[in-house]
Amino acid sequence: MRTGKRTRIRILAAVVPALLASLVALPPVHGSDFIDPSLTTIVRPRTAALGGPYSTWDEGIATLFANPAGFALSEQEFQITELSTWVSGPVFSLSSAIAEALDGDPEDVLTTPEVTDLTRNLYTRVGLTGPVALGFVGDGIGFGVFSDGGLGIETVSGRTLEISAEERMLALGGVGFPMPLPRGTPGRLYGGVLMKGFMHGRTSFREDLLDIPDLIDDADFGRFTDEPFVLTTGVGFDLGMRYDRSDRLAYAVSAQNVLAPAVETSYETLDAFLDGENATDRERLWAPLELNLGVRYRPEAPERLSGVSRATLYFDYRDAVDFLVRPDETDNIALKPALGVEVVMLRVLAVRAGFARGLPAAGFGIDAGPVEVNTAVFGSELSGEPGLRSVFNAMLGVRVRL
């Protein structure tokens, strides 16, 4: 048997048992027993511009949301804070229509064909990540505490819109470590484990589209406190493995939300929660396991000729076992591949592009030492089918690190 084939067999012999253990540990659940997996991660502009965090990521704070095996390779990074603002969907078009309605007849403005088309299947969000965004990665460990929140408007049916407000805290911590390989096997193997916990609160109310201008004019957003409030809390584990065939080529697998129970607690109103009143309902749920497979390739960059100090190509196949974990909510296979490229020029400017969930992404970053600025424009597919409910997003973030 050739050496290359023996090597592949040995790697599979190390990886497959870990993956099978993750799947065997899954509880028997149905689609309605799951929370939104996005509650267990944070969207950041650097990785968003590439199409999301990749399982072969091993650079700084973003490794917390990618693969804990990357802790064993990441250089030290201590982030003090990060502030990112983001918008999703036709925020500016909707704002313009409402502003026009405030100055004129709301019914005449909000029942035009343009506005009707805009709100037929509306999904729009504005939000802020931070200022709590403290984290450290390096020397084989990683930990962090993050906060984010936002406001959203979504079509429920006809002209009825749901207006929501939410806030979240997320804490993560884990280790990455080298793993032994059989003697004579080229490359290096790493493993990692991460534990996380989160707390997410959401309140919402419904309003007719024609009543939105009056709501804004009266500044009646205090009614959020008189509406039902849902608090979701949960914990979970991430597992990861990574095989570096060489300095340029790496393979990885990450299992996110392994054994991740959650509790969804409902209160009559937000005021009732703040006053310590008893909950009206409590339900035990799970964050669904997501298994991601990835490859990273870093070609040699001819810096002296082009000014390019580094170029990196990423590829992931995401949520590979959703047909086993949640067969009632399986995504179309076309939404699973993700491809990203990052080119760093003069060690300061990074240009990024990606393709994930059937939609493009792009952005750039400026690294000024302790301060880094990142931007991203990217698509999100909210349904399980390509192009059925696509939303585009924009992010701008500034982070401070030591």
For each residue, the residues with C-beta under 8 A, 3 or more apart:
1: 5 6
2: 5 6
3: 6 7 184
4: 7 8
5: 1 2 8 9
6: 1 2 3 9 10
7: 3 4 10 11 185 186 187
8: 4 5 11 12
9: 5 6 12 13
10: 6 7 13 14 181 182 185
11: 7 8 14 15 185 189 243 251
12: 8 9 15 16
13: 9 10 16 17
14: 10 11 17 18 179 181 189 241
15: 11 12 18 19 241 243 253
16: 12 13 19 20
17: 13 14 20 21
18: 14 15 21 22 191 239 241 253 255
19: 15 16 22 23 253 255 291
20: 16 17 23 24
21: 17 18 24 25
22: 18 19 25 26 239 255 258 289 291
23: 19 20 26 289 321 324
24: 20 21
25: 21 22 258 259
26: 22 23 29 289 324 325
27: 259 286
28:
29: 26 33 34 286 326
30: 33 326 328
31: 34 326 328 329
32:
33: 29 30 285 286
34: 29 31 37 285 286 287 288 326 329
35: 39 232 234 262 264 285 286 287
36: 39
37: 34 40 41 256 257 287 288 290
38: 41 43
39: 35 36 168 198 200 232 234 262 287
40: 37 170 196 198 234 236 256 257 260 287
41: 37 38 53 65 170 256
42: 65 129 146 148 170
43: 38 47 48 86 129 395
44: 47 48 61 62 65 82 84 129 374 395 397
45: 48 49 84 86 363 365 374 375 376 395 396 397
46: 49 50 62 350 352 363 365 374 376 397
47: 43 44 50 52 53 54 57 62 65 66
48: 43 44 45 51 52 361 363 376 378 393 395
49: 45 46 352 353 354 361 362 363 364 365 374 375 376 377 378
50: 46 47 54 314 340 341 342 352 353 354 361
51: 48 314 338 339 340 354 355 356 361 378
52: 47 48 316 318 338 340 354 356
53: 41 47 57 62 65 66
54: 47 50 57 66 294 296 314 315 316 338 340
55: 66 67 240 242 252 253 254 292 293 294 316
56: 66 67 70 242 250 251 252 294 295 296 314 316
57: 47 53 54 62 63 66 67 70 314
58: 63 67 70 73 74 242
59: 62 63 70 74 75 77
60: 63 74 75 77 79 137
61: 44 64 77 79 82 135 137 142 144
62: 44 46 47 53 57 59 65 66
63: 57 58 59 60 66 67 68 70 71 74 137 142
64: 61 135 137 142 143 144 172 174 194
65: 41 42 44 47 53 62 172
66: 47 53 54 55 56 57 62 63 70 254
67: 55 56 57 58 63 70 192 238 240 242 252 254 292 294
68: 63 71 142 174 175 176 192 193 194 238 239 240 254
69: 72 176 190 191 192 240 241 242 252 254
70: 56 57 58 59 63 66 67 73 74 176 190 192 240 242 252
71: 63 68 74 137 138 140 141 142 174 175 176 192
72: 69 140 176 177 178 190 192 242
73: 58 70 176 190 242 244
74: 58 59 60 63 70 71 77 137 138 142 176
75: 59 60 138
76: 136 137 138 139
77: 59 60 61 74 136 137 138 401
78: 135 136 138 401 402
79: 60 61 82 133 134 135 136 144 399 400 401
80: 134 400 401 402
81: 130 131 132 133 134 399 400
82: 44 61 79 129 130 131 133 397 398 399 400
83: 128 129 130 131 133 397 398 399
84: 44 45 128 129 130 374 395 396 397 398
85: 126 127 128 129 395 396 397
86: 43 45 125 126 127 128 129 150 393 394 395 396
87: 91 92 124 125 126 127 393 394
88: 91 123 124 125 126 380 391 392 393
89: 94 122 123 124 125 391 392 393
90: 93 94 118 122 124
91: 87 88 94 95 124 125 126
92: 87 95 96
93: 90 96 97 118
94: 89 90 91 97 98 118 119 122 124 153
95: 91 92 98 99
96: 92 93 99 100
97: 93 94 100 101 109 110 114 115 118
98: 94 95 101 102 110 212 213 216
99: 95 96 102 103
100: 96 97 103 104 109
101: 97 98 104 105 106 109 110 212 213
102: 98 99 106 213 216 217
103: 99 100
104: 100 101 108 109
105: 101 108 109
106: 101 102 109 110 210 212 213 214
107: 110 111 210
108: 104 105 111 112
109: 97 100 101 104 105 106 112 115
110: 97 98 101 106 107 115 209 210 212 213
111: 107 108 115 116 210
112: 108 109 115 116
113: 116 117
114: 97 117 118
115: 97 109 110 111 112 118 119
116: 111 112 113 119 120
117: 113 114 120
118: 90 93 94 97 114 115 122
119: 94 115 116 122 155 159 161 209
120: 116 117 155
121: 155 389
122: 89 90 94 118 119 153 154 155 161
123: 88 89 152 154 155 382 389 391
124: 87 88 89 90 91 94 152 153 154
125: 86 87 88 89 91 150 151 152 153
126: 85 86 87 88 91 150 151 152
127: 85 86 87 148 149 150 151
128: 83 84 85 86 148 149 150
129: 42 43 44 82 83 84 85 86 133 146 147 148 397
130: 81 82 83 84 133 146 147 148
131: 81 82 83 147
132: 81 145 146 147 169
133: 79 81 82 83 129 130 144 145 146 147 399
134: 79 80 81 144 145 146
135: 61 64 78 79 142 143 144 145 146
136: 76 77 78 79 141 142 143 144
137: 60 61 63 64 71 74 76 77 141 142
138: 71 74 75 76 77 78 141 142
139: 76
140: 71 72 175 176 177
141: 71 136 137 138 173 174 175 176
142: 61 63 64 68 71 74 135 136 137 138 172 173 174 175 176 194
143: 64 135 136 171 172 173 174
144: 61 64 79 133 134 135 136 171 172 173
145: 132 133 134 135 169 170 171
146: 42 129 130 132 133 134 135 169 170 171
147: 129 130 131 132 133 167 168 169 170
148: 42 127 128 129 130 167 168 170
149: 127 128 165 166 167 168
150: 86 125 126 127 128 165 166
151: 125 126 127 163 164 165
152: 123 124 125 126 162 163 164 165 166
153: 94 122 124 125 161 162 163 164
154: 122 123 124 161 162 164
155: 119 120 121 122 123 160 161 162
156: 160 161 162 206
157: 160
158:
159: 119 208 209 210
160: 155 156 157 206 207 208 209
161: 119 122 153 154 155 156 206 207 208 209 212
162: 152 153 154 155 156 204 205 206
163: 151 152 153 204 205 206 207
164: 151 152 153 154 202 203 204
165: 149 150 151 152 202 203 204 224
166: 149 150 152 200 201 202 203
167: 147 148 149 200 201
168: 39 147 148 149 198 199 200 201
169: 132 145 146 147 198 199
170: 40 41 42 145 146 147 148 196 197 198
171: 143 144 145 146 196 197 198
172: 64 65 142 143 144 194 195 196
173: 141 142 143 144 194 195 196
174: 64 68 71 141 142 143 192 193 194 195 238
175: 68 71 140 141 142 192 193 194
176: 68 69 70 71 72 73 74 140 141 142 190 191 192 240
177: 72 140 190 191 192
178: 72 188 189 190
179: 14 189 190 191 241
180: 189
181: 10 14 185 187 188 189
182: 10 185
183:
184: 3
185: 7 10 11 181 182
186: 7 245 246
187: 7 181 243 244 245 246
188: 178 181 243 244
189: 11 14 178 179 180 181 241 242 243 244
190: 69 70 72 73 176 177 178 179 241 242 243 244
191: 18 69 176 177 179 239 240 241 242
192: 67 68 69 70 71 72 174 175 176 177 238 239 240 241 242
193: 68 174 175 237 238 239 240
194: 64 68 142 172 173 174 175 237 238 239 240
195: 172 173 174 235 236 237
196: 40 170 171 172 173 235 236 237 238
197: 170 171 233 234 235 236
198: 39 40 168 169 170 171 232 233 234 235
199: 168 169 231 232 233
200: 39 166 167 168 231 232 233
201: 166 167 168 229 230 231 232 273
202: 164 165 166 229 230 232
203: 164 165 166 224 225 227 228 229 230 270
204: 162 163 164 165 227 228
205: 162 163 223 224 227
206: 156 160 161 162 163
207: 160 161 163 211 212 215
208: 159 160 161 211 212
209: 110 119 159 160 161 212
210: 106 107 110 111 159 213
211: 207 208 214 215
212: 98 101 106 110 161 207 208 209 215 216
213: 98 101 102 106 110 210 216 217
214: 106 211 217 218
215: 207 211 212 218 220 221
216: 98 102 212 213 219
217: 102 213 214
218: 214 215
219: 216
220: 215 223
221: 215 224
222: 225 226
223: 205 220 226 227
224: 165 203 205 221 227 270
225: 203 222 269 270 271 274
226: 222 223 269 270 271
227: 203 204 205 223 224 269 270
228: 203 204 266 267 268 269
229: 201 202 203 266 267 268 269 270 272 273
230: 201 202 203 264 265 266 267
231: 199 200 201 264 265 266 267 273
232: 35 39 198 199 200 201 202 262 263 264 265 285
233: 197 198 199 200 262 263 265
234: 35 39 40 197 198 260 261 262 263 285 287
235: 195 196 197 198 260 261 262
236: 40 195 196 197 256 257 258 259 260 261 287
237: 193 194 195 196 257 258 259 260
238: 67 68 174 192 193 194 196 254 255 256 257 258
239: 18 22 68 191 192 193 194 254 255 258
240: 55 67 68 69 70 176 191 192 193 194 252 253 254 255
241: 14 15 18 69 179 189 190 191 192 252 253 254
242: 55 56 58 67 69 70 72 73 189 190 191 192 250 251 252 253
243: 11 15 187 188 189 190 250 251 252
244: 73 187 188 189 190 247 249 250
245: 186 187 249 250 251
246: 186 187 249
247: 244 298
248: 297 298 299 300
249: 244 245 246 295 296 297 298
250: 56 242 243 244 245 295 296
251: 11 56 242 243 245 294 295 296
252: 55 56 67 69 70 240 241 242 243 293 294 295 296
253: 15 18 19 55 240 241 242 291 292 293 294
254: 55 66 67 68 69 238 239 240 241 291 292 294
255: 18 19 22 238 239 240 258 289 290 291 292
256: 37 40 41 236 238 289 290 291 292
257: 37 40 236 237 238 260 286 287 288 289 290
258: 22 25 236 237 238 239 255 289
259: 25 27 236 237
260: 40 234 235 236 237 257 286 287 289
261: 234 235 236 284 285 286 287
262: 35 39 232 233 234 235 284 285 286 287
263: 232 233 234 282 283 284 285
264: 35 230 231 232 282 283 285
265: 230 231 232 233 279 281 282 283
266: 228 229 230 231 279 280 281 282 283
267: 228 229 230 231 270 272 273 277 279 280
268: 228 229 272 277 280
269: 225 226 227 228 229 272 273
270: 203 224 225 226 227 229 267 273 274
271: 225 226 274 275
272: 229 267 268 269 275 277
273: 201 229 231 267 269 270 276 277
274: 225 270 271
275: 271 272
276: 273
277: 267 268 272 273
278:
279: 265 266 267 282
280: 266 267 268
281: 265 266
282: 263 264 265 266 279
283: 263 264 265 266
284: 261 262 263
285: 33 34 35 232 234 261 262 263 264
286: 27 29 33 34 35 257 260 261 262
287: 34 35 37 39 40 234 236 257 260 261 262
288: 34 37 257 322 325 326
289: 22 23 26 255 256 257 258 260 321 325
290: 37 255 256 257 318 319 322 325
291: 19 22 253 254 255 256 319 320 321
292: 55 67 253 254 255 256 316 317 318 319 320
293: 55 252 253 316 317 320
294: 54 55 56 67 251 252 253 254 314 315 316 317
295: 56 249 250 251 252 314 315 316
296: 54 56 249 250 251 252 312 313 314 315
297: 248 249 312 313
298: 247 248 249 310 311 312 313
299: 248 311 313
300: 248
301: 306 308 309 310 311
302: 305 306 308
303: 306 307 308 309
304:
305: 302
306: 301 302 303 345
307: 303 345 346
308: 301 302 303 311 343 344 345
309: 301 303 344 345 346 347
310: 298 301 342 343 344
311: 298 299 301 308 341 342 343 344
312: 296 297 298 341 342 343
313: 296 297 298 299 339 340 341
314: 50 51 54 56 57 294 295 296 338 339 340 341 342 354
315: 54 294 295 296 337 338 339 340
316: 52 54 55 56 292 293 294 295 337 338
317: 292 293 294 320 336 337 338
318: 52 290 292 336 337 338 356
319: 290 291 292 322 331 336
320: 291 292 293 317 336
321: 23 289 291 324 325
322: 288 290 319 325 326 327 329 330 331
323: 327 330
324: 23 26 321 327
325: 26 288 289 290 321 322
326: 29 30 31 34 288 322 329 330
327: 322 323 324 330
328: 30 31
329: 31 34 322 326 384
330: 322 323 326 327 384
331: 319 322 335 336 384
332: 335 384 385 386
333: 336
334: 337 358 386
335: 331 332 357 358 381 384 385 386
336: 317 318 319 320 331 333
337: 315 316 317 318 334 355 356
338: 51 52 54 314 315 316 317 318 354 355 356 357
339: 51 313 314 315 354 355 356
340: 50 51 52 54 313 314 315 352 353 354 355 356 361
341: 50 311 312 313 314 352 353 354
342: 50 310 311 312 314 350 351 352
343: 308 310 311 312 350 351 352
344: 308 309 310 311 347 349 350
345: 306 307 308 309 348 349 350 351
346: 307 309 349
347: 309 344 367
348: 345 366 367 368
349: 344 345 346 364 365 366 367
350: 46 342 343 344 345 364 365 366 367
351: 342 343 345 364
352: 46 49 50 340 341 342 343 361 362 363 364 365 376
353: 49 50 340 341 360 361 362
354: 49 50 51 52 314 338 339 340 341 360 361 362 378
355: 51 337 338 339 340 358 359 360 361
356: 51 52 318 337 338 339 340 359 361 378 379
357: 335 338 379 380 381
358: 334 335 355 379 381 386 387 390
359: 355 356 378 379 380 381 390 392
360: 353 354 355 378 379
361: 48 49 50 51 340 352 353 354 355 356 376 377 378 379
362: 49 352 353 354 376 377 378
363: 45 46 48 49 352 374 375 376 377 378 395
364: 49 349 350 351 352 374 375
365: 45 46 49 349 350 352 372 373 374 375
366: 348 349 350 372 373 374
367: 347 348 349 350 372
368: 348 371 372 373
369:
370: 400 401 402
371: 368 398 399 400
372: 365 366 367 368 398 399 401
373: 365 366 368 396 397 398
374: 44 45 46 49 84 363 364 365 366 395 396 397 398 399
375: 45 49 363 364 365 394 395 396 397
376: 45 46 48 49 352 361 362 363 393 394 395
377: 49 361 362 363 392 393 394 395
378: 48 49 51 354 356 359 360 361 362 363 392 393 395
379: 356 357 358 359 360 361 390 391 392 393
380: 88 357 359 390 391 392 393
381: 335 357 358 359 385 386 387 388 389 390 391
382: 123 389 390 391
383: 388 389
384: 329 330 331 332 335 388
385: 332 335 381 388
386: 332 334 335 358 381
387: 358 381 390
388: 381 383 384 385
389: 121 123 381 382 383
390: 358 359 379 380 381 382 387
391: 88 89 123 379 380 381 382
392: 88 89 359 377 378 379 380
393: 48 86 87 88 89 376 377 378 379 380
394: 86 87 375 376 377
395: 43 44 45 48 84 85 86 363 374 375 376 377 378
396: 45 84 85 86 373 374 375
397: 44 45 46 82 83 84 85 129 373 374 375
398: 82 83 84 371 372 373 374
399: 79 81 82 83 133 371 372 374
400: 79 80 81 82 370 371
401: 77 78 79 80 370 372
402: 78 80 370
